[in-house]
Each structure stands twice: as structure tokens, then as C-alpha cells.
Amino acid sequence: MTGTARSLAPLAGAWKQAFHLATNGSGSYGKGLNLARNGAVAQIQTQPGRISAAVAAKKATHQAAIHLPELTATQWDTLAAKLADDTQAVADLVANRIPATIADSGHAGGISIAPPADGITFSCSCPAGRAHRVCDHSAALGHAIAERLTNSPSLLLGARGMTARALAAHVRDLVDGADGADPGPLPADTNGTVRATQLYALAAHRPPQLPPDLDLDAVSTLTWSDAPLPGPRAQDLMWMATDAAARARTLLAGTAAAPHDELAGILRILASPDGADHLEAAQHATGIPEATLRATMIGYRHGGPAGAHATLAATPGTTDVLERARETVHASRAVGLGTITIDGSALTDTTAGVQIRPGPDGRWYPFTLWRADEWRPAPGACDDPAEAFRAARRARAARPLRR
């Protein structure tokens, strides 16, 4: 488990406790756990006050939902002010990451992202759920939420009434509005790169900037502190320029290897709306066959550069690591399912047509069998091999094998 996953574990723990209390000793709690472990919960959808998903059980699929109260505007203001005082939290939010400090169930004067047990209610399309009682399907959803919170804390953010992007913009407004405030560390991703897309995304939440009241006869110069929408703030542009200059100096001095992933750069272009026009040139530049490039591009969309590299080849792992991962997957599955084999550095269930591979970032990436011996990447990369394997099974169930 990575440091980020460990730091967000308290949020999952707080949810588990509240969810368990909300089920009030119902037998559906244990039955729902078995359904969740067997991959019965489909893609989870979040909207203010509600988390929902389709859950398959006994040859039927039901629509389950868990309802929880939204935080008030005052509560969000208090939480944002707390995060604005934490320079690492500001950097994490700008880099499109959920800060670890938000996982503290007692954060910001008692405000908790995890809801109280008495604020959780259930509904489902099954008879018990229509009576607003916890059922096997809504319990399975609750367990699936707990599993995914260490990697997707935005599930609770959205249900409590705030997107991660909007929270980031709110926090940045507080930081930029403080006189003489130190903006904190460079808002970079895990590879140390300042992504223009992240800063432009935040700029979309800026309030409209009114034009200055100009006296054209008296004004000889004009200075804008920020570019007009939809451009990023002047401070954001400064961050990007500083980062680019530092990298350029490193390259010119020859003191370190180029901080650049050529394959990721090519795939970033291919994944753009006009990327298909560059496919032939990318094939010549990389020597990678077109079909493999297309699969790698899918991996990039699901998991970024690490997902692309995992699509090309699994990152070599030690025998101990692979065996432990296989045991973890076996322990999470129902009795009687197919055998998992270690194929190179990948774990494969040939019967089910699914596979997981370790990526260069330490996460496990799910794949499904596409044709006879062609594996296609699927969404759901995770530090936990069992959760990645369940993601592969969900993707496999949604996509029949092509002959």
C-alpha cells in the first residue's frame, strides 16, 4: 500500500464504522460483503446526497443507493479555510489529488467528510429497498464504497455536495486572497511536473473578471494581474514557467537524465481529438505496431503513463511479491472459481479471461482477454491486487470475448 493510500485509510475506516452502525445488525451486512467481494457491484455513481450503483445478485440486477446529508456552505467554508492553511494540501489539490488531511474524521473543528451513522439511509429497486430498509444490494454498495475510498475519496466529497475540483478552486481563492500569503510548494504531480491542464481546469471556476474602467486619454499603460477567462491566473503561469525553466537548466547542464517520458508524450497527443491523424507518425517514431499503439493509448486513458507502460509489458516483480498478490486475490474470491497462474509478472485467470499486471508506479492494472491472445486494458488500477482483479472481472462481464 502506498503512502497516499495509508494516509487516506482513516477515511475508509470512518465510513466503515458509520455504515456498520447504520445497518443496525441486519443480516444483509454480511451478505452484502460477499456480493462486493465477488464483484457484484458495477460502476459507482455519485451525486449530491446520494451514491448509487447497479448490483447483480441471483441472476437479477437491482439499482441500489445510499443517501447521506450534504455539508452546508458554512461547513465547506470552514473546511476549505483549514485546508488553505496547509501548504501540502494546497499543492495536492492543485495537482488534482485529494489531500491526506481531509481523511481526518475530526478535521476542521469537528467537520467530517464521513457522514454520521444516523444520517445514512438506504434504498433499492428490490422489495426491501423500496421500503427503505437496508438490503443485500445496498449493503454490497456500502462495502464497495469502503474498498474504494482509499483510492477514490472523491466518492464521499461528491455525495457530501462538493467536487474535488470545486474544493480546489475554493481553497486556491482563499490562498490567493490572503495578503502576502505564501502559496506553498510547487503544485506538481507525483512525477514533479506542473500540468497545464490542471491549472486551466481550476481557471474554469474563476469568477468573471470585469474589464477595467479606462480613461483612454489618461492611461498610457495597462497591467493585468490575471489573464481573462478561460486562462489561468498569473500565479499559475509563473509556476509553470518556473517548473519549465528548472527542467531546461537540468537538461542543459547534463546533471540528470531528461525528466521526460517520450512514450507518454506521444500518447498524450494520440489521445487528443485529432490524435488519429498522428498514428502513422507515432508508429514510425516508436517502432510499435499500430494495434499495440491503440491498446497502449487505451491504457494511457485509464491509467496515465503508468497504464500505458503496463499495457506494453508488466513491470517485473519478485516471486514473493507475485505470490503474495496471488494469495490476496485467492482469499478475496468465492470458492470454486478458476485457477490464477503467474504468467511472467502478470496474474492470469484464463477461464475468466482476466489478468492483472504490476505497473511502474506500484499499482496493479486490470486487463481483459480481447481476442485469442490479445489483452486490453480496463479501468480500475489499484494498489490492492484483489480490487484490481475485481475491476477486471467487472470489465470482462461488460464486454464479451471477440473471436
C-alpha positions in Angstrom: 0.0 0.0 0.0 1.4 3.4 -0.9 1.8 6.3 1.5 -1.2 8.1 0.0 -3.4 5.0 0.4 -2.2 4.6 4.0 -2.9 8.3 4.8 -6.4 8.1 3.4 -7.2 4.8 5.3 -8.8 6.7 8.2 -11.5 8.0 5.9 -12.3 4.4 4.8 -12.3 3.4 8.5 -14.7 6.2 9.5 -17.1 5.2 6.7 -17.0 1.5 7.6 -17.9 2.3 11.2 -20.7 4.7 10.3 -22.0 2.3 7.6 -21.9 -0.7 10.0 -23.9 1.2 12.7 -26.4 2.3 10.1 -27.2 -1.3 9.1 -28.3 -1.9 12.7 -27.2 -5.5 12.9 -29.0 -6.6 9.8 -28.0 -9.9 8.2 -27.7 -8.1 4.9 -24.4 -6.6 6.2 -22.6 -10.0 5.8 -24.4 -11.0 2.7 -23.5 -7.7 1.1 -19.9 -8.2 1.9 -19.8 -11.5 0.0 -21.5 -9.8 -3.0 -19.0 -7.0 -3.0 -16.0 -9.3 -2.8 -17.4 -11.3 -5.8 -17.5 -8.2 -8.0 -21.3 -7.8 -8.0 -21.2 -4.0 -7.7 -21.0 -2.2 -11.0 -19.7 1.3 -11.6 -20.4 3.6 -8.6 -22.2 6.9 -9.4 -22.1 9.9 -7.1 -24.3 12.9 -6.9 -25.0 15.4 -4.0 -26.7 13.4 -1.2 -26.6 10.0 -3.0 -24.2 7.2 -4.0 -25.6 4.6 -6.3 -24.7 1.5 -8.4 -26.2 -1.5 -10.1 -25.7 -4.6 -8.1 -26.1 -8.1 -9.6 -27.4 -11.0 -7.4 -29.3 -14.2 -8.1 -29.5 -13.6 -11.8 -31.1 -10.2 -11.3 -29.7 -6.7 -11.2 -31.0 -4.1 -8.8 -30.4 -0.4 -8.5 -29.1 0.3 -5.0 -28.5 3.7 -3.4 -27.1 5.1 -0.2 -28.3 8.5 0.9 -26.3 10.9 3.1 -26.7 14.5 4.1 -24.8 17.2 2.3 -22.5 19.6 4.2 -23.7 23.2 4.4 -22.0 26.1 2.7 -20.7 27.3 6.1 -19.2 23.8 6.8 -17.4 23.8 3.4 -16.1 27.3 4.1 -14.7 26.1 7.4 -13.1 23.0 5.8 -11.6 25.0 2.9 -10.1 27.5 5.4 -8.4 24.6 7.3 -7.0 23.2 4.0 -5.8 26.6 2.9 -3.6 26.8 6.0 -1.9 23.5 4.9 0.6 24.2 2.1 0.9 20.5 1.2 -2.9 20.3 1.0 -2.9 23.2 -1.4 -0.3 21.6 -3.6 -2.2 18.3 -3.6 -5.5 20.0 -4.6 -3.9 21.9 -7.5 -2.2 18.7 -8.7 -5.7 17.1 -8.8 -5.1 14.9 -5.7 -7.2 14.7 -2.6 -5.1 15.8 0.4 -4.4 13.3 3.1 -5.6 15.8 5.8 -9.1 15.5 4.5 -9.2 11.9 5.7 -9.1 13.1 9.4 -12.6 12.3 10.6 -12.4 15.2 13.1 -11.0 17.7 10.6 -11.7 21.4 10.8 -13.4 21.7 14.2 -15.4 18.5 14.1 -16.5 18.6 10.4 -16.2 15.1 8.9 -16.3 14.1 5.3 -17.6 10.7 6.5 -21.3 11.1 7.5 -22.7 10.2 10.9 -24.4 6.8 11.2 -27.8 8.3 11.8 -27.5 10.3 8.6 -27.2 7.2 6.3 -30.3 5.8 4.7 -30.8 3.1 2.1 -33.0 2.4 -0.9 -33.1 -0.1 -3.7 -35.3 -1.4 -6.5 -35.8 -4.7 -4.6 -38.8 -5.1 -2.3 -36.8 -4.5 0.9 -35.1 -1.5 -0.6 -38.4 0.1 -1.7 -39.4 0.0 1.9 -36.2 2.0 2.6 -34.6 -0.9 4.6 -31.0 -2.0 4.2 -30.9 -5.0 1.8 -28.2 -7.2 0.4 -27.7 -4.9 -2.6 -27.4 -1.6 -0.7 -25.1 -3.3 1.8 -22.9 -4.6 -1.0 -22.7 -1.0 -2.2 -21.7 0.2 1.2 -18.8 -2.3 1.3 -17.7 -1.4 -2.2 -17.5 2.3 -1.2 -15.3 1.3 1.8 -12.9 -0.6 -0.5 -12.6 2.3 -2.9 -12.3 5.2 -0.6 -8.5 4.8 0.0 -8.0 5.4 -3.8 -11.2 7.4 -4.6 -12.1 9.7 -1.7 -13.9 12.0 -4.1 -16.8 9.5 -3.8 -17.7 11.0 -0.4 -16.8 14.5 -1.5 -19.3 14.4 -4.3 -22.0 12.9 -2.1 -21.5 15.5 0.6 -22.0 18.2 -2.0 -18.6 19.3 -3.4 -16.4 18.1 -6.3 -12.7 17.9 -5.8 -12.1 20.5 -8.5 -14.5 23.0 -6.9 -13.0 22.4 -3.5 -9.5 23.0 -5.0 -10.7 26.3 -6.6 -12.3 27.4 -3.3 -9.1 26.7 -1.4 -6.9 28.5 -4.0 -9.2 31.5 -3.8 -8.5 31.7 0.0 -4.8 31.3 -0.5 -4.6 33.9 -3.3 -6.8 36.3 -1.3 -4.6 36.4 1.7 -2.3 39.4 1.8 1.3 38.3 1.5 0.4 34.6 1.7 3.0 32.0 0.7 1.4 29.9 -2.0 3.3 26.9 -0.7 5.1 24.2 -2.6 5.1 23.9 -6.3 1.7 22.3 -7.3 3.2 19.3 -9.1 2.0 15.8 -9.8 3.8 12.6 -8.4 6.4 12.9 -11.2 7.2 16.5 -10.3 5.5 18.0 -13.4 3.2 21.0 -13.3 0.3 20.1 -15.6 -1.2 23.0 -17.6 -4.4 21.0 -17.9 -4.8 21.0 -14.1 -4.3 24.8 -13.8 -6.6 25.5 -16.7 -9.3 23.3 -15.2 -9.1 25.3 -12.0 -9.3 28.5 -14.0 -12.7 27.4 -15.2 -14.0 28.1 -11.7 -12.8 31.6 -11.5 -15.5 34.3 -11.3 -15.7 36.5 -14.4 -13.2 39.3 -14.5 -14.7 42.7 -15.1 -12.8 44.9 -17.6 -11.1 47.9 -16.1 -12.7 51.3 -16.2 -10.4 53.0 -18.7 -9.9 56.7 -19.5 -8.2 56.3 -22.9 -7.0 59.9 -22.8 -5.2 59.5 -19.5 -4.0 55.9 -19.5 -0.7 55.1 -21.2 0.0 51.6 -19.8 -2.3 48.8 -18.6 -1.3 45.9 -16.4 -3.5 42.8 -15.8 -2.7 40.7 -12.8 -4.6 37.7 -14.3 -5.4 36.8 -17.9 -9.1 37.0 -18.9 -11.0 33.8 -18.7 -10.5 30.9 -19.5 -6.8 31.4 -18.9 -5.1 30.5 -15.7 -4.1 33.0 -13.0 -0.8 34.9 -13.3 0.5 32.9 -10.3 -0.3 29.7 -12.1 1.5 30.8 -15.2 4.5 31.7 -13.0 4.5 28.2 -11.5 4.5 26.6 -14.9 7.3 28.9 -16.2 9.4 28.2 -13.1 9.0 24.5 -13.5 9.8 24.5 -17.2 12.9 26.7 -16.6 14.2 24.4 -13.9 13.8 21.4 -16.2 15.5 23.2 -19.0 18.5 24.1 -16.8 18.8 20.5 -15.7 18.9 19.3 -19.4 21.4 21.9 -20.5 23.7 21.2 -17.6 23.6 17.5 -18.2 23.4 16.9 -14.4 20.5 14.5 -14.6 18.5 12.3 -17.0 15.9 14.1 -19.0 12.7 14.3 -16.9 10.6 13.3 -19.8 8.6 10.2 -20.8 8.7 10.1 -24.6 6.0 7.4 -24.9 3.7 9.3 -22.6 4.2 12.5 -24.6 3.3 10.7 -27.9 0.3 9.0 -26.3 -0.9 12.3 -24.9 -1.0 13.6 -28.5 -2.7 10.4 -29.8 -5.4 10.7 -27.1 -6.3 14.2 -28.2 -9.3 14.7 -30.5 -7.1 14.9 -33.6 -4.7 12.2 -32.4 -5.6 9.6 -35.0 -4.0 11.8 -37.7 -0.6 11.3 -36.0 -0.9 7.5 -35.6 1.3 6.6 -38.6 4.0 9.1 -37.5 3.8 7.7 -33.9 4.3 4.2 -35.3 7.4 5.2 -37.2 8.8 7.1 -34.2 8.3 4.3 -31.7 8.5 1.2 -33.8 5.4 0.0 -32.0 2.7 -1.7 -34.2 -0.5 0.2 -34.8 -2.7 -2.3 -32.9 -0.4 -2.2 -29.9 -0.3 1.6 -30.0 -4.1 1.7 -30.0 -4.2 -0.6 -26.9 -1.5 1.4 -25.2 -3.5 4.6 -25.8 -6.5 2.9 -24.0 -4.1 2.1 -21.2 -3.0 5.7 -21.1 -6.6 6.9 -20.9 -7.3 4.6 -18.0 -4.1 5.0 -16.0 -1.9 7.7 -17.5 1.7 7.0 -18.4 1.9 4.1 -15.9 -1.1 2.5 -17.5 0.4 2.8 -21.0 3.7 1.1 -19.9 1.7 -1.7 -18.1 -0.1 -2.2 -21.4 3.2 -2.7 -23.3 4.6 -5.0 -20.6 4.1 -5.9 -16.9 6.7 -4.3 -14.6 9.0 -7.2 -13.4 8.2 -8.3 -9.9 9.8 -10.6 -7.5 8.5 -14.1 -6.9 7.5 -13.2 -3.3 5.5 -10.1 -4.4 3.7 -12.1 -7.1 2.9 -15.0 -4.8 1.6 -12.6 -2.1 -0.6 -10.9 -4.7 -2.0 -14.3 -5.9 -2.8 -15.3 -2.3 -4.6 -12.0 -1.8 -6.7 -12.4 -4.9 -7.5 -16.1 -4.0 -8.6 -15.1 -0.5 -11.0 -12.5 -1.9 -12.7 -14.8 -4.3 -15.6 -17.2 -3.9 -14.8 -21.0 -3.7 -14.8 -22.9 -6.9 -13.7 -20.2 -9.3 -10.8 -20.7 -11.9 -7.2 -21.0 -11.1 -4.9 -18.0 -11.1 -1.5 -18.5 -12.7 1.6 -16.4 -12.7 2.4 -15.6 -16.3 5.6 -13.7 -16.4 4.9 -10.8 -14.0 1.2 -10.9 -14.5 -1.6 -12.8 -12.7 -4.0 -14.5 -15.1 -7.3 -16.3 -14.8 -7.5 -17.9 -18.3 -11.0 -19.4 -17.5 -12.5 -16.0 -16.7 -10.4 -14.2 -19.4 -9.0 -11.6 -16.9 -5.5 -10.6 -15.9 -3.8 -8.0 -13.7 -0.3 -6.6 -14.2 2.0 -4.6 -11.9 2.8 -1.1 -13.3 5.8 1.1 -12.9 4.0 3.1 -10.2 3.5 0.1 -7.9 -0.2 -0.3 -8.7 -2.0 -3.3 -10.3 -3.6 -2.8 -13.7 -6.6 -4.8 -14.9 -6.9 -6.4 -18.3 -9.4 -8.5 -20.2 -9.0 -11.0 -23.0 -9.9 -9.3 -26.2 -9.1 -11.9 -28.8 -7.3 -15.3 -28.8 -4.1 -13.9 -27.1 -4.7 -10.1 -27.0 -5.2 -8.4 -23.7 -6.9 -5.0 -23.5 -6.6 -2.6 -20.5 -9.6 -1.9 -18.3 -10.3 0.9 -15.8 -9.7 0.3 -12.1 -6.0 0.3 -11.4 -5.4 -0.1 -7.7 -2.7 -0.7 -5.0 -4.8 -3.7 -3.9 -4.4 -6.7 -6.4 -7.8 -8.1 -5.2 -9.6 -4.9 -6.1 -7.8 -4.6 -9.4 -8.8 -8.2 -10.1 -12.5 -7.4 -9.3 -12.2 -4.4 -11.7 -11.0 -6.8 -14.4 -13.9 -9.2 -13.8 -16.4 -6.3 -14.0 -14.9 -5.1 -17.3 -14.9 -8.6 -18.6 -18.6 -9.1 -17.8 -19.5 -5.9 -19.6 -17.5 -6.9 -22.8 -18.0 -10.3 -24.4 -15.0 -12.1 -25.9 -14.3 -11.3 -29.6 -13.5 -14.2 -31.8 
